[in-house]
């Protein structure tokens, strides 16, 4: 049981890393301020669905990672 939980925890951590790396970075710096203003003015609908999916996947994987970490810590301790 302990090994299975650790494997699932590793899968959650790899999934969380991949989802975070796939997300689009927030506009930062001077070039981001210029292009970010244009995106707000003209709208940014191209990748909106994918961004929303990645945000939700990040939340689910982060909560799962946190809960699994607590469970694995409890199982290992006992």
N, CA, C and O atoms as a GROMACS GRO file, in nm:
protein
  312
    1UNK      N    1   0.083  -0.120   0.000
    1UNK     CA    2   0.000   0.000   0.000
    1UNK      C    3   0.087   0.126   0.000
    1UNK      O    4   0.059   0.222  -0.071
    2UNK      N    5   0.192   0.122   0.080
    2UNK     CA    6   0.281   0.238   0.089
    2UNK      C    7   0.347   0.266  -0.045
    2UNK      O    8   0.359   0.381  -0.086
    3UNK      N    9   0.390   0.162  -0.113
    3UNK     CA   10   0.457   0.179  -0.243
    3UNK      C   11   0.360   0.231  -0.347
    3UNK      O   12   0.396   0.316  -0.428
    4UNK      N   13   0.236   0.181  -0.344
    4UNK     CA   14   0.135   0.227  -0.439
    4UNK      C   15   0.104   0.375  -0.419
    4UNK      O   16   0.092   0.450  -0.516
    5UNK      N   17   0.093   0.418  -0.294
    5UNK     CA   18   0.067   0.559  -0.265
    5UNK      C   19   0.184   0.647  -0.310
    5UNK      O   20   0.163   0.756  -0.362
    6UNK      N   21   0.305   0.598  -0.290
    6UNK     CA   22   0.422   0.676  -0.334
    6UNK      C   23   0.426   0.688  -0.486
    6UNK      O   24   0.464   0.793  -0.538
    7UNK      N   25   0.389   0.582  -0.556
    7UNK     CA   26   0.387   0.587  -0.703
    7UNK      C   27   0.282   0.687  -0.751
    7UNK      O   28   0.307   0.765  -0.843
    8UNK      N   29   0.165   0.685  -0.688
    8UNK     CA   30   0.059   0.781  -0.726
    8UNK      C   31   0.105   0.923  -0.695
    8UNK      O   32   0.077   1.015  -0.772
    9UNK      N   33   0.174   0.942  -0.583
    9UNK     CA   34   0.225   1.074  -0.547
    9UNK      C   35   0.327   1.123  -0.650
    9UNK      O   36   0.327   1.240  -0.686
   10UNK      N   37   0.413   1.034  -0.697
   10UNK     CA   38   0.510   1.070  -0.800
   10UNK      C   39   0.439   1.108  -0.930
   10UNK      O   40   0.478   1.204  -0.997
   11UNK      N   41   0.334   1.034  -0.966
   11UNK     CA   42   0.259   1.066  -1.087
   11UNK      C   43   0.190   1.202  -1.075
   11UNK      O   44   0.188   1.280  -1.171
   12UNK      N   45   0.133   1.230  -0.957
   12UNK     CA   46   0.071   1.360  -0.936
   12UNK      C   47   0.175   1.472  -0.945
   12UNK      O   48   0.147   1.577  -1.003
   13UNK      N   49   0.292   1.451  -0.889
   13UNK     CA   50   0.395   1.556  -0.892
   13UNK      C   51   0.444   1.580  -1.034
   13UNK      O   52   0.465   1.695  -1.074
   14UNK      N   53   0.463   1.474  -1.112
   14UNK     CA   54   0.506   1.491  -1.252
   14UNK      C   55   0.396   1.560  -1.331
   14UNK      O   56   0.424   1.649  -1.412
   15UNK      N   57   0.272   1.521  -1.309
   15UNK     CA   58   0.160   1.586  -1.377
   15UNK      C   59   0.149   1.733  -1.342
   15UNK      O   60   0.124   1.816  -1.429
   16UNK      N   61   0.169   1.766  -1.215
   16UNK     CA   62   0.163   1.905  -1.172
   16UNK      C   63   0.274   1.987  -1.235
   16UNK      O   64   0.252   2.100  -1.278
   17UNK      N   65   0.393   1.932  -1.241
   17UNK     CA   66   0.505   2.001  -1.305
   17UNK      C   67   0.476   2.027  -1.453
   17UNK      O   68   0.498   2.137  -1.503
   18UNK      N   69   0.425   1.925  -1.522
   18UNK     CA   70   0.396   1.940  -1.665
   18UNK      C   71   0.286   2.043  -1.690
   18UNK      O   72   0.297   2.124  -1.782
   19UNK      N   73   0.181   2.040  -1.609
   19UNK     CA   74   0.071   2.134  -1.630
   19UNK      C   75   0.117   2.277  -1.605
   19UNK      O   76   0.078   2.369  -1.677
   20UNK      N   77   0.198   2.296  -1.503
   20UNK     CA   78   0.248   2.432  -1.474
   20UNK      C   79   0.339   2.480  -1.587
   20UNK      O   80   0.334   2.597  -1.626
   21UNK      N   81   0.424   2.391  -1.640
   21UNK     CA   82   0.513   2.432  -1.748
   21UNK      C   83   0.438   2.458  -1.878
   21UNK      O   84   0.484   2.537  -1.961
   22UNK      N   85   0.324   2.395  -1.898
   22UNK     CA   86   0.246   2.418  -2.019
   22UNK      C   87   0.168   2.548  -2.017
   22UNK      O   88   0.125   2.596  -2.122
   23UNK      N   89   0.148   2.605  -1.900
   23UNK     CA   90   0.069   2.726  -1.890
   23UNK      C   91   0.143   2.844  -1.951
   23UNK      O   92   0.265   2.853  -1.948
   24UNK      N   93   0.064   2.933  -2.005
   24UNK     CA   94   0.118   3.055  -2.063
   24UNK      C   95   0.160   3.149  -1.952
   24UNK      O   96   0.087   3.167  -1.854
   25UNK      N   97   0.277   3.210  -1.965
   25UNK     CA   98   0.326   3.302  -1.864
   25UNK      C   99   0.248   3.432  -1.864
   25UNK      O  100   0.197   3.475  -1.968
   26UNK      N  101   0.240   3.493  -1.750
   26UNK     CA  102   0.174   3.622  -1.740
   26UNK      C  103   0.263   3.728  -1.804
   26UNK      O  104   0.385   3.720  -1.795
   27UNK      N  105   0.202   3.824  -1.868
   27UNK     CA  106   0.279   3.930  -1.933
   27UNK      C  107   0.355   4.009  -1.827
   27UNK      O  108   0.296   4.062  -1.733
   28UNK      N  109   0.485   4.015  -1.845
   28UNK     CA  110   0.568   4.083  -1.746
   28UNK      C  111   0.666   4.175  -1.818
   28UNK      O  112   0.702   4.151  -1.933
   29UNK      N  113   0.706   4.277  -1.750
   29UNK     CA  114   0.803   4.369  -1.807
   29UNK      C  115   0.738   4.469  -1.902
   29UNK      O  116   0.616   4.474  -1.914
   30UNK      N  117   0.822   4.546  -1.969
   30UNK     CA  118   0.774   4.652  -2.057
   30UNK      C  119   0.706   4.595  -2.181
   30UNK      O  120   0.601   4.645  -2.222
   31UNK      N  121   0.762   4.492  -2.241
   31UNK     CA  122   0.701   4.434  -2.360
   31UNK      C  123   0.567   4.370  -2.327
   31UNK      O  124   0.475   4.372  -2.408
   32UNK      N  125   0.555   4.312  -2.209
   32UNK     CA  126   0.429   4.254  -2.167
   32UNK      C  127   0.323   4.359  -2.141
   32UNK      O  128   0.205   4.336  -2.165
   33UNK      N  129   0.365   4.474  -2.093
   33UNK     CA  130   0.270   4.582  -2.068
   33UNK      C  131   0.215   4.635  -2.199
   33UNK      O  132   0.097   4.669  -2.207
   34UNK      N  133   0.299   4.643  -2.301
   34UNK     CA  134   0.254   4.694  -2.429
   34UNK      C  135   0.162   4.593  -2.498
   34UNK      O  136   0.053   4.629  -2.543
   35UNK      N  137   0.205   4.468  -2.508
   35UNK     CA  138   0.123   4.368  -2.576
   35UNK      C  139   0.002   4.330  -2.492
   35UNK      O  140  -0.103   4.296  -2.546
   36UNK      N  141   0.015   4.334  -2.360
   36UNK     CA  142  -0.097   4.300  -2.273
   36UNK      C  143  -0.212   4.398  -2.288
   36UNK      O  144  -0.328   4.358  -2.282
   37UNK      N  145  -0.180   4.526  -2.309
   37UNK     CA  146  -0.284   4.624  -2.331
   37UNK      C  147  -0.359   4.597  -2.459
   37UNK      O  148  -0.481   4.614  -2.464
   38UNK      N  149  -0.288   4.556  -2.562
   38UNK     CA  150  -0.354   4.524  -2.690
   38UNK      C  151  -0.442   4.401  -2.676
   38UNK      O  152  -0.550   4.395  -2.735
   39UNK      N  153  -0.398   4.304  -2.599
   39UNK     CA  154  -0.480   4.183  -2.580
   39UNK      C  155  -0.609   4.216  -2.507
   39UNK      O  156  -0.714   4.158  -2.538
   40UNK      N  157  -0.604   4.306  -2.410
   40UNK     CA  158  -0.724   4.343  -2.337
   40UNK      C  159  -0.818   4.425  -2.426
   40UNK      O  160  -0.940   4.415  -2.414
   41UNK      N  161  -0.761   4.506  -2.515
   41UNK     CA  162  -0.842   4.591  -2.601
   41UNK      C  163  -0.912   4.509  -2.709
   41UNK      O  164  -1.032   4.526  -2.732
   42UNK      N  165  -0.838   4.421  -2.776
   42UNK     CA  166  -0.892   4.347  -2.888
   42UNK      C  167  -0.943   4.209  -2.849
   42UNK      O  168  -1.006   4.140  -2.930
   43UNK      N  169  -0.918   4.168  -2.729
   43UNK     CA  170  -0.964   4.038  -2.682
   43UNK      C  171  -0.864   3.928  -2.712
   43UNK      O  172  -0.788   3.937  -2.808
   44UNK      N  173  -0.866   3.828  -2.630
   44UNK     CA  174  -0.774   3.716  -2.647
   44UNK      C  175  -0.857   3.589  -2.636
   44UNK      O  176  -0.874   3.535  -2.526
   45UNK      N  177  -0.908   3.542  -2.747
   45UNK     CA  178  -0.998   3.428  -2.744
   45UNK      C  179  -0.932   3.302  -2.798
   45UNK      O  180  -0.991   3.194  -2.789
   46UNK      N  181  -0.814   3.313  -2.853
   46UNK     CA  182  -0.750   3.199  -2.918
   46UNK      C  183  -0.727   3.081  -2.824
   46UNK      O  184  -0.774   2.970  -2.850
   47UNK      N  185  -0.658   3.105  -2.717
   47UNK     CA  186  -0.618   2.996  -2.628
   47UNK      C  187  -0.691   3.002  -2.495
   47UNK      O  188  -0.641   2.950  -2.395
   48UNK      N  189  -0.806   3.064  -2.493
   48UNK     CA  190  -0.876   3.082  -2.366
   48UNK      C  191  -0.924   2.950  -2.308
   48UNK      O  192  -0.915   2.928  -2.187
   49UNK      N  193  -0.976   2.862  -2.393
   49UNK     CA  194  -1.024   2.733  -2.345
   49UNK      C  195  -0.914   2.648  -2.287
   49UNK      O  196  -0.931   2.584  -2.183
   50UNK      N  197  -0.801   2.648  -2.354
   50UNK     CA  198  -0.686   2.569  -2.305
   50UNK      C  199  -0.632   2.627  -2.175
   50UNK      O  200  -0.595   2.552  -2.085
   51UNK      N  201  -0.627   2.759  -2.165
   51UNK     CA  202  -0.581   2.823  -2.041
   51UNK      C  203  -0.671   2.787  -1.924
   51UNK      O  204  -0.624   2.758  -1.814
   52UNK      N  205  -0.802   2.788  -1.949
   52UNK     CA  206  -0.897   2.753  -1.844
   52UNK      C  207  -0.881   2.608  -1.802
   52UNK      O  208  -0.884   2.577  -1.683
   53UNK      N  209  -0.863   2.518  -1.900
   53UNK     CA  210  -0.841   2.377  -1.869
   53UNK      C  211  -0.714   2.358  -1.787
   53UNK      O  212  -0.714   2.282  -1.690
   54UNK      N  213  -0.607   2.425  -1.825
   54UNK     CA  214  -0.480   2.410  -1.753
   54UNK      C  215  -0.490   2.466  -1.612
   54UNK      O  216  -0.430   2.411  -1.519
   55UNK      N  217  -0.565   2.575  -1.594
   55UNK     CA  218  -0.583   2.630  -1.459
   55UNK      C  219  -0.658   2.532  -1.370
   55UNK      O  220  -0.621   2.511  -1.254
   56UNK      N  221  -0.764   2.473  -1.424
   56UNK     CA  222  -0.842   2.378  -1.345
   56UNK      C  223  -0.762   2.252  -1.317
   56UNK      O  224  -0.769   2.196  -1.207
   57UNK      N  225  -0.686   2.206  -1.415
   57UNK     CA  226  -0.603   2.088  -1.395
   57UNK      C  227  -0.496   2.115  -1.289
   57UNK      O  228  -0.464   2.026  -1.210
   58UNK      N  229  -0.442   2.235  -1.287
   58UNK     CA  230  -0.343   2.271  -1.186
   58UNK      C  231  -0.404   2.266  -1.046
   58UNK      O  232  -0.342   2.216  -0.952
   59UNK      N  233  -0.525   2.318  -1.032
   59UNK     CA  234  -0.591   2.318  -0.902
   59UNK      C  235  -0.617   2.174  -0.855
   59UNK      O  236  -0.590   2.140  -0.740
   60UNK      N  237  -0.668   2.092  -0.946
   60UNK     CA  238  -0.699   1.953  -0.910
   60UNK      C  239  -0.572   1.877  -0.872
   60UNK      O  240  -0.570   1.806  -0.772
   61UNK      N  241  -0.468   1.893  -0.952
   61UNK     CA  242  -0.343   1.822  -0.924
   61UNK      C  243  -0.277   1.873  -0.797
   61UNK      O  244  -0.218   1.794  -0.722
   62UNK      N  245  -0.285   2.003  -0.771
   62UNK     CA  246  -0.224   2.058  -0.650
   62UNK      C  247  -0.296   2.008  -0.525
   62UNK      O  248  -0.231   1.971  -0.427
   63UNK      N  249  -0.428   2.006  -0.528
   63UNK     CA  250  -0.504   1.955  -0.413
   63UNK      C  251  -0.476   1.806  -0.394
   63UNK      O  252  -0.456   1.761  -0.282
   64UNK      N  253  -0.474   1.731  -0.503
   64UNK     CA  254  -0.442   1.589  -0.494
   64UNK      C  255  -0.303   1.564  -0.440
   64UNK      O  256  -0.283   1.474  -0.358
   65UNK      N  257  -0.207   1.643  -0.485
   65UNK     CA  258  -0.070   1.629  -0.437
   65UNK      C  259  -0.062   1.657  -0.287
   65UNK      O  260   0.005   1.584  -0.213
   66UNK      N  261  -0.130   1.761  -0.242
   66UNK     CA  262  -0.128   1.797  -0.101
   66UNK      C  263  -0.191   1.686  -0.016
   66UNK      O  264  -0.134   1.646   0.086
   67UNK      N  265  -0.306   1.637  -0.057
   67UNK     CA  266  -0.375   1.533   0.018
   67UNK      C  267  -0.292   1.404   0.018
   67UNK      O  268  -0.277   1.340   0.122
   68UNK      N  269  -0.240   1.366  -0.097
   68UNK     CA  270  -0.158   1.245  -0.104
   68UNK      C  271  -0.032   1.257  -0.020
   68UNK      O  272   0.012   1.159   0.041
   69UNK      N  273   0.026   1.375  -0.015
   69UNK     CA  274   0.145   1.395   0.069
   69UNK      C  275   0.113   1.370   0.216
   69UNK      O  276   0.191   1.307   0.288
   70UNK      N  277  -0.002   1.420   0.260
   70UNK     CA  278  -0.042   1.398   0.399
   70UNK      C  279  -0.071   1.250   0.425
   70UNK      O  280  -0.033   1.196   0.529
   71UNK      N  281  -0.137   1.185   0.331
   71UNK     CA  282  -0.169   1.043   0.348
   71UNK      C  283  -0.042   0.960   0.351
   71UNK      O  284  -0.028   0.871   0.436
   72UNK      N  285   0.051   0.987   0.260
   72UNK     CA  286   0.177   0.910   0.257
   72UNK      C  287   0.256   0.934   0.386
   72UNK      O  288   0.312   0.840   0.442
   73UNK      N  289   0.259   1.057   0.433
   73UNK     CA  290   0.330   1.085   0.558
   73UNK      C  291   0.267   1.009   0.675
   73UNK      O  292   0.339   0.958   0.761
   74UNK      N  293   0.134   1.002   0.678
   74UNK     CA  294   0.066   0.928   0.785
   74UNK      C  295   0.093   0.778   0.776
   74UNK      O  296   0.116   0.713   0.878
   75UNK      N  297   0.089   0.724   0.654
   75UNK     CA  298   0.110   0.580   0.636
   75UNK      C  299   0.254   0.543   0.670
   75UNK      O  300   0.278   0.440   0.733
   76UNK      N  301   0.349   0.623   0.630
   76UNK     CA  302   0.489   0.594   0.658
   76UNK      C  303   0.518   0.601   0.807
   76UNK      O  304   0.597   0.523   0.860
   77UNK      N  305   0.454   0.695   0.875
   77UNK     CA  306   0.478   0.713   1.018
   77UNK      C  307   0.424   0.595   1.099
   77UNK      O  308   0.485   0.556   1.199
   78UNK      N  309   0.313   0.539   1.057
   78UNK     CA  310   0.251   0.428   1.131
   78UNK      C  311   0.293   0.296   1.081
   78UNK      O  312   0.249   0.193   1.134
   0.00000   0.00000   0.00000
